[in-house]
Amino acid sequence: MNVLRFLALLVVAACFISCSPKNTNSPNLIVGTWHLQHEHAMLYEDSVKIMDTVYNASAVTYGTAEFNANGTFTSSSVLTPAGNSLSDVPSTGNTEGTYSYSANAFTTVPGLAAWFSYAVGSSSGPIDESSSEQVTMLTSSNLDIHAAGTFGITNSTGLHIYSETIDYYYIR
């Protein structure tokens, strides 16, 4: 009778092990080429929202990020202005650098190339810059990244503190 109980327990344990959810947030899943589909960017000046923009991929607006197994990455983006006329010149961005990713932390140095851009008049470079990134979803086909940063700019009206958030939505 004890042998039957042991075998029953063994079968139940095997079922739990084989049926348990797989970790789809493995850092190895990030390796490969990702295509930017959607980007949501917000910019605040002195705690007042001054921009809230959503961009979607199209035939003339696109971006990629490629993460390599050795901890390096490249990213590029092309944003064609909304008018899409012949006089509208696309803006492009390219970055390459290093990244690290574990279950609790994600960083890219420098940041990912993105569609979001803005100009703030300045008589000096940014001061007190800080930024953070977080992978909010990673599956075999989806990668979502949340990036946030703050910096100060001094212009003709004094020092202004800016904060930005950008949410990137990629697919393979």
PLY file of the C-alpha trace (Angstrom):
ply
format ascii 1.0
element vertex 172
property float x
property float y
property float z
element edge 171
property int vertex1
property int vertex2
end_header
0.00 0.00 0.00
2.86 2.42 0.78
4.28 1.82 -2.69
0.95 2.84 -4.26
0.83 6.00 -2.16
4.40 6.83 -3.14
3.64 6.29 -6.84
0.47 8.43 -6.59
2.42 11.20 -4.86
5.13 10.95 -7.51
2.55 11.28 -10.33
0.92 14.30 -8.64
4.31 15.98 -8.16
5.24 15.33 -11.79
1.96 16.91 -12.94
2.58 20.03 -10.83
6.12 20.38 -12.13
5.18 19.89 -15.79
2.07 22.09 -15.56
3.63 24.99 -13.67
3.83 28.25 -15.66
7.05 28.78 -17.54
9.11 31.87 -16.80
8.49 33.98 -19.91
10.49 36.86 -18.45
13.86 35.19 -18.98
16.63 37.68 -19.74
17.60 35.51 -22.73
14.26 36.30 -24.39
15.40 39.87 -25.01
18.16 38.75 -27.41
17.17 39.41 -31.02
15.70 42.11 -33.23
12.60 44.00 -32.09
10.40 46.31 -34.20
8.93 49.40 -32.57
5.15 49.48 -33.06
3.96 52.18 -30.71
5.48 54.84 -28.49
3.85 57.02 -25.84
5.86 60.00 -24.59
5.04 62.63 -21.98
7.09 65.68 -21.04
6.63 67.88 -17.97
8.19 71.29 -17.33
8.22 72.30 -13.67
5.57 69.61 -12.96
3.22 70.89 -15.70
2.53 68.53 -18.61
3.61 70.25 -21.82
3.52 67.29 -24.19
1.63 64.01 -24.40
2.29 62.30 -27.71
1.57 58.90 -29.21
3.38 57.66 -32.29
2.52 54.54 -34.25
4.65 52.64 -36.72
3.86 53.02 -40.41
5.56 52.56 -43.75
7.45 55.85 -43.15
7.80 55.84 -39.35
9.61 52.85 -37.90
12.25 51.77 -35.43
14.22 48.73 -34.35
16.25 47.60 -31.38
18.62 44.65 -31.58
19.90 43.12 -28.36
22.89 40.80 -28.67
23.80 37.96 -26.31
27.12 39.68 -25.47
25.37 42.66 -23.79
25.59 45.10 -26.71
22.69 46.67 -28.58
21.91 48.88 -31.57
18.75 50.84 -32.16
17.47 53.11 -34.90
14.39 55.14 -35.62
12.87 57.10 -38.49
10.05 59.57 -37.83
8.41 61.14 -40.85
6.40 64.29 -40.04
2.62 63.96 -40.08
2.20 65.84 -43.36
4.21 63.25 -45.29
4.74 65.79 -48.08
7.89 65.85 -50.17
9.15 68.85 -48.19
8.82 67.02 -44.87
12.22 65.64 -43.97
12.27 62.55 -41.76
14.23 62.73 -38.54
16.43 59.76 -37.79
18.18 58.48 -34.73
20.72 55.75 -34.11
22.29 54.52 -30.91
24.60 51.69 -30.04
25.93 50.71 -26.69
25.58 48.22 -23.91
22.65 46.86 -21.97
22.11 44.72 -18.93
18.98 42.87 -17.98
18.09 40.65 -15.09
14.76 39.91 -13.46
14.95 43.12 -11.44
16.93 45.61 -13.51
17.24 46.86 -17.10
19.63 49.52 -18.38
20.84 50.73 -21.76
23.79 53.08 -22.20
23.04 55.26 -24.08
19.24 55.14 -24.30
17.24 53.64 -27.14
16.66 55.59 -30.36
13.09 56.85 -30.30
10.55 58.87 -32.24
9.93 61.32 -29.41
11.91 64.55 -29.67
11.47 68.03 -28.33
13.42 71.25 -28.04
13.80 73.33 -24.93
15.74 76.56 -25.35
18.89 76.50 -23.27
21.86 78.66 -22.52
23.63 75.66 -20.97
23.54 71.90 -21.14
21.25 69.80 -18.97
22.10 69.48 -15.29
21.24 66.88 -12.65
20.26 64.26 -15.20
18.82 60.99 -13.98
17.03 58.19 -15.76
15.66 54.72 -15.24
14.33 51.95 -17.47
12.17 48.96 -16.75
11.04 46.03 -18.88
7.31 45.88 -18.19
6.59 42.92 -20.50
8.81 40.38 -22.18
7.49 37.35 -24.05
8.79 35.59 -27.12
6.90 38.10 -29.30
6.41 41.28 -27.19
8.80 43.66 -25.46
7.52 46.70 -23.55
9.94 49.14 -21.95
9.16 52.08 -19.66
11.80 54.82 -19.48
11.73 57.86 -17.19
14.14 60.71 -16.72
14.58 64.13 -15.17
16.95 66.99 -15.94
17.32 70.71 -15.42
17.73 73.38 -18.12
18.64 76.99 -17.57
17.23 79.40 -20.14
16.33 83.08 -20.27
13.68 82.66 -17.56
15.87 80.68 -15.15
16.23 77.04 -14.16
13.45 74.67 -15.23
13.11 71.03 -14.19
11.91 68.63 -16.87
10.70 65.08 -16.47
9.86 62.69 -19.25
8.37 59.24 -19.56
8.49 57.12 -22.69
6.78 53.78 -23.13
8.09 51.66 -26.00
6.08 48.76 -27.44
8.06 46.33 -29.63
7.24 43.09 -31.42
9.53 40.51 -33.08
0 1
1 2
2 3
3 4
4 5
5 6
6 7
7 8
8 9
9 10
10 11
11 12
12 13
13 14
14 15
15 16
16 17
17 18
18 19
19 20
20 21
21 22
22 23
23 24
24 25
25 26
26 27
27 28
28 29
29 30
30 31
31 32
32 33
33 34
34 35
35 36
36 37
37 38
38 39
39 40
40 41
41 42
42 43
43 44
44 45
45 46
46 47
47 48
48 49
49 50
50 51
51 52
52 53
53 54
54 55
55 56
56 57
57 58
58 59
59 60
60 61
61 62
62 63
63 64
64 65
65 66
66 67
67 68
68 69
69 70
70 71
71 72
72 73
73 74
74 75
75 76
76 77
77 78
78 79
79 80
80 81
81 82
82 83
83 84
84 85
85 86
86 87
87 88
88 89
89 90
90 91
91 92
92 93
93 94
94 95
95 96
96 97
97 98
98 99
99 100
100 101
101 102
102 103
103 104
104 105
105 106
106 107
107 108
108 109
109 110
110 111
111 112
112 113
113 114
114 115
115 116
116 117
117 118
118 119
119 120
120 121
121 122
122 123
123 124
124 125
125 126
126 127
127 128
128 129
129 130
130 131
131 132
132 133
133 134
134 135
135 136
136 137
137 138
138 139
139 140
140 141
141 142
142 143
143 144
144 145
145 146
146 147
147 148
148 149
149 150
150 151
151 152
152 153
153 154
154 155
155 156
156 157
157 158
158 159
159 160
160 161
161 162
162 163
163 164
164 165
165 166
166 167
167 168
168 169
169 170
170 171
